[in-house]
Amino acid sequence: MKLLNKIALITGGNSGIGYAIAEQFKIAGAKGMIIGRNLNSLSAAQSKLSPDFKAYQCDVTKADEVEKFYLTLANNFGTIDILVLNAGGAIDPKYMSVGSFERMDETSFNKIVDLNFKSVFFNIQMALPYLNNGASIILISSIAHRKGFENLSVYSACKAAVRSLAKTLSAELLPERGIRVNVISPGTIDTPAMSRMGIPENHLKRIMDWYTSLIPLKRIGKPEEIGTVAVFLASSDSSFIVGEDIIVDGGVVNVTPQKEYTPLNQRNKIIY
């Protein structure tokens, strides 16, 4: 019960990684609210997380909706101890969240930036009056800001901006209020995000098989594996960790797959 009596807010908490974080927070003793856009998945999440977490329909890219939400949160819980900004990733299929640099249009660019960076920036700004001193802010980025994946130029740039924001906000919020800001950068996780991009099922399987082949652990990550890291960052166990980026990707960023590794003796034969 590392988060007993802590109040948490999780954006995009109605499915995938956000829901898994809420579930792990509940197990650890926290209460609070989840927000999301899809009413059906919100209702389903609410039924599983109740009575500890309340669900609220809100589009994090719309400032007026976010402002109304914080008033609701204040009426229900007063202030909060943990803020998890998870909403992001795949967007409406009619916009290109995945696409070559040459084909990216301004409308799609703005939609991706609004969801994956602008909403994070201004949600934190609006949350500040409701955050307790010593609170923990957890931003969900992606290993896309660590690796050069093709066709993800805008999305990756947004996730790099989120990671940078954790450093600058730590410098601003820590001295006066003791608020720690950290980042979790997931790799490929088993969530509905890819299917929401409108990719045909047969293509989706090939894509996921390709992603799996890149992972040294040879499996896709589970949402709860992100949730347990979030509990760590939200608790006093991480009290000396500030501005950090924790990679949870099965080794993609830091480990060279064996098939790509040339043994030293073989390399020496080639060179000499």
Salt bridges, closest charged atoms under 4 A:
ASP52 OD2 - LYS26 NZ 2.43
ASP59 OD2 - LYS62 NZ 4.00
ASP209 OD2 - LYS205 NZ 2.93
GLU225 OE2 - ARG219 NH2 2.71
ASP237 OD2 - LYS2 NZ 2.34
ASP245 OD2 - HIS145 NE2 3.03
ASP245 OD2 - ARG146 NH2 3.09
